[in-house]
């Protein structure tokens, strides 16, 4: 697939899965850190979380 200059595209990040019945302490914070090339890419501020 191609990504054309000056067009928006979806960028997907996956994180590890955490079982709902896990036996360790409750998680209070969860984040994903990913670097991108600011020279060519720009954040739009739009994001979504999908849980399954």
Secondary structure, 3 states (H helix, E strand, C coil): CCCCCCCCCCCCCCCCCCCCCCCCCCCCCCCCCCCCCCCCCCCCCCCCCCCC
